[in-house]
Amino acid sequence: MTRGSDLQRAGAALSVNVNKVALLRNTRTLGVPSVVRAATLCLEAGADGITVHPRPDERHIRPHDVFDLAELLKAWPGAEFNIEGNPFHNLLDLAREVVARGLPLHQCTLVPDSVEQSTSDHGWRFPEDAERLAPLIAEVRALGARVSLFMDPVPEAMASVRAVGADRVELYTESYARAFADGRLDTVLPAFAETARAAWREGLGVNAGHDLSLDNLTAFLKGVPGVQEVSIGHALVGDALEFGLADTVRLYLQCVREGNA
């Protein structure tokens, strides 16, 4: 396995996070809705990859989902599988097992969430987190996966991200989504754009995710240069209740195309 290219691509890819499908399934015991079926529908509709964020309490994605989805991705050689989570919890154990089973693992996104958090709410801090992250990043890269670090829009941190061995950053976009909803884009978008430019200067790729939606995705991609991937789950699964899952993926892909243009 290889980590894939970190060169700037023509436009952003869409990776669908299926955590919320698993959350709904886990309220019953019959495996409905199927996470694998949902992922299949997303890929058939044109999604470029699938993201999961398994947490230690198994509130949504569970270990068997990780392996089932990795098995599914074997049949989609053009799509990527991204596992995100805290490397000091269960993430590395799952990554090691995926690779040991000969299954695809294209990217690990390392996120500094605590066990009790309902969702991720901040990025890694540098230089505070550098020393403990470095050996874990090296191990993930040795498994053949690209490493992305979940980061706040802090341009001056990008040199430290590169120094610690990561391949990409995933920009944490909740502050952007809130500002968009409040009509305050000018207060936050420049920091995201400058962070992306700083990342590229350091040779890092740029991903983004968290509270991106049909309303705000195109504006983000137009305003932030060189985004390679957006990972979207909560809003996309919510929109699927109105539009259906496959058509919702197509709507998000249209937003991506407009943003790339």
Disulfide bonds with the S-S distance in Angstrom:
none
